[in-house]
Amino acid sequence: MPPCYEPPPTSRRTPVVREAWRVPRIVAGWAGSLQLAVPPDGTRPTSDRTREALFSMLEARDAIAGAAVLDLYAGSGAFGLEALSRGAASVVLVEKAPKAARVIRENVGRLRRAADGPLDAAVVQQAVRTFLATAAPGVGLAFLDPPYDLADEDVAADLVVLAPLLEPDALVLVERSSRSPAPVLPPTLVLERTRTYGDTAVHVLTTA
């Protein structure tokens, strides 16, 4: 009787490796390597490598520890939850899409189960500008990762409403397509630098 055919080991392993590569995770901090869920559609997760580079920059500037963080257009919540893992005091994750907001709540639950103590993390299912219009001041770090097809005028309007909520030494990171122009800023914000990662541009803003 001829031996049964077995596919080469590489053909069995390849799908598993590819799937693991796609799963986002917390890069570092007390929740490092914790895998995150992602919404089924409508979001564009930032790669782990890009987040790692950005957070290394933020940690070098001591911009995370103890900060009140806003994660706007939060998607999976990866930016805000990474900040919590690295020592942020609190995070508010704002996402209008119902499916994405459910995924963020799931990811917050994963962090709560991994944490040694309570986490100050809130998920708000609301349009970004609506939320900002009534939000409390005192923000030390803010992430804006809107869909690439969101109009530049809408990003500029978000920044106008966000600016009065920022601490004097706050940082704001705005992620856009590398083909888009730098955001138009209100007088109280300054473009410090732009970092490009493939087709992604991250604009680092500081208070004037």
C-alpha positions in Angstrom: 0.0 0.0 0.0 1.6 3.3 -1.0 2.3 5.8 1.8 -0.2 8.6 2.4 0.8 11.9 0.9 1.7 14.6 3.4 2.1 18.2 2.3 5.5 19.8 3.0 5.8 21.4 6.4 6.1 24.9 4.9 2.7 24.6 3.2 1.0 23.9 6.6 2.8 26.6 8.4 2.5 29.5 6.0 -1.2 30.4 6.7 -0.5 30.4 10.4 2.4 32.8 10.1 0.5 35.1 7.8 -2.4 35.3 10.2 -0.2 36.0 13.2 1.5 38.8 11.3 -1.9 40.5 10.8 -3.0 40.4 14.4 -2.2 43.7 16.2 -0.8 43.6 19.7 0.3 45.9 22.5 4.0 46.4 21.7 5.5 47.2 25.1 4.7 48.1 28.7 3.0 46.0 31.3 0.5 44.6 28.7 3.2 44.0 26.1 2.4 41.3 23.5 -1.3 41.2 24.4 -3.2 40.6 21.2 -6.0 43.0 20.2 -9.2 42.4 18.2 -9.8 44.5 15.1 -13.1 45.7 13.6 -14.2 43.5 10.7 -14.2 46.4 8.2 -14.1 50.1 7.9 -10.8 50.7 9.8 -7.1 50.8 8.9 -5.0 49.5 11.8 -1.6 51.2 12.2 1.1 48.6 12.0 2.9 47.4 15.1 6.2 48.7 13.7 4.9 52.2 13.1 3.3 52.3 16.6 6.6 51.1 18.1 8.5 53.9 16.4 6.0 56.5 17.5 5.9 55.4 21.1 9.6 55.2 21.3 9.7 58.9 20.3 7.0 59.7 22.8 8.8 57.9 25.6 12.0 59.7 24.8 10.1 62.9 25.4 8.5 61.7 28.6 5.1 62.4 27.0 3.2 59.3 28.2 3.8 58.6 31.9 0.9 60.1 33.9 -0.7 61.7 30.8 -4.5 62.0 30.2 -4.8 60.6 26.7 -7.4 61.0 24.0 -7.6 58.4 21.2 -9.9 60.0 18.5 -11.2 57.9 15.6 -9.9 55.1 17.8 -10.6 52.1 15.5 -9.4 49.2 17.5 -8.1 51.4 20.3 -4.5 50.4 19.8 -3.0 53.8 20.3 -4.8 54.6 23.5 -4.4 51.2 25.0 -0.7 51.2 24.1 -0.4 54.4 26.0 -2.1 52.9 29.0 0.3 49.9 28.9 3.2 52.4 28.9 2.1 54.3 31.9 -0.6 56.8 30.9 -2.9 57.8 33.7 -6.1 57.6 31.7 -7.5 57.2 28.2 -10.7 58.1 26.5 -11.3 56.2 23.2 -13.7 57.9 20.8 -15.2 56.0 17.9 -18.5 56.6 16.1 -18.9 53.3 14.3 -20.9 50.8 16.4 -18.9 47.7 15.3 -15.6 49.4 16.1 -16.8 50.7 19.4 -17.8 47.1 20.4 -14.3 45.9 19.5 -12.7 48.7 21.5 -14.7 47.6 24.6 -13.6 44.1 24.0 -10.0 45.2 23.9 -10.4 47.3 27.0 -11.7 44.2 28.7 -8.6 42.3 27.7 -6.4 44.9 29.3 -8.5 45.0 32.4 -8.1 41.2 32.8 -4.3 41.5 32.4 -3.9 44.5 34.7 -2.8 44.3 38.3 -5.2 47.1 39.3 -8.0 49.3 38.0 -7.7 51.0 34.6 -9.0 54.5 33.9 -10.3 53.8 30.3 -13.5 55.0 28.8 -15.0 54.2 25.4 -17.3 56.9 23.9 -19.4 56.0 20.9 -19.8 59.4 19.4 -18.7 61.6 16.6 -15.3 63.2 17.4 -16.3 66.8 17.1 -19.5 66.3 19.1 -17.4 64.7 21.9 -14.8 67.4 21.9 -17.4 70.2 22.1 -18.2 69.1 25.7 -15.0 67.3 26.8 -13.0 68.3 29.8 -9.6 70.1 29.4 -6.3 68.7 30.7 -5.3 66.5 27.8 -1.6 65.7 27.7 -1.5 63.5 24.6 -3.9 63.1 21.7 -4.0 60.8 18.8 -6.1 61.5 15.6 -6.2 58.7 13.2 -9.2 59.5 10.9 -10.0 57.6 7.7 -7.8 58.7 4.9 -10.9 59.8 2.9 -12.0 62.2 5.7 -11.7 65.7 4.2 -8.8 67.9 5.2 -11.3 70.6 6.3 -12.8 68.1 8.8 -9.4 67.3 10.3 -8.7 71.1 10.6 -12.1 71.6 12.3 -11.4 68.8 14.8 -8.1 70.4 15.7 -9.8 73.8 16.3 -12.1 72.1 18.9 -9.3 70.0 20.4 -6.8 72.8 20.9 -8.5 74.5 24.0 -8.5 71.1 25.8 -4.7 70.6 25.7 -2.2 71.1 28.5 0.5 73.7 27.8 3.1 70.9 27.0 0.7 68.5 25.2 1.5 66.6 22.1 -0.9 65.7 19.3 -0.2 63.0 16.7 -2.2 63.2 13.4 -2.0 60.2 11.1 -2.9 60.8 7.4 -2.0 59.5 4.0 1.5 60.5 3.0 -0.1 62.0 -0.2 -2.2 64.4 1.9 -1.0 67.8 2.8 0.0 68.7 6.4 -3.1 69.6 8.4 -4.2 73.2 8.6 -3.7 74.3 12.3 -5.3 76.7 14.6 -3.0 79.5 16.0 -2.4 77.6 19.3 -0.9 74.5 17.6 2.5 74.2 15.7 3.7 71.5 13.3 6.9 70.3 14.9 7.8 67.5 12.4 6.3 64.9 10.1 7.4 61.3 10.1 6.6 59.1 7.1 6.2 55.3 7.2 5.4 54.0 3.7 2.1 55.5 2.7 1.4 56.8 6.2 2.4 60.3 7.5 2.3 61.2 11.1 2.3 64.9 11.9 3.6 65.7 15.4 1.9 68.9 16.8 2.9 70.9 19.8 1.2 73.8 21.6 2.3 77.2 20.5 
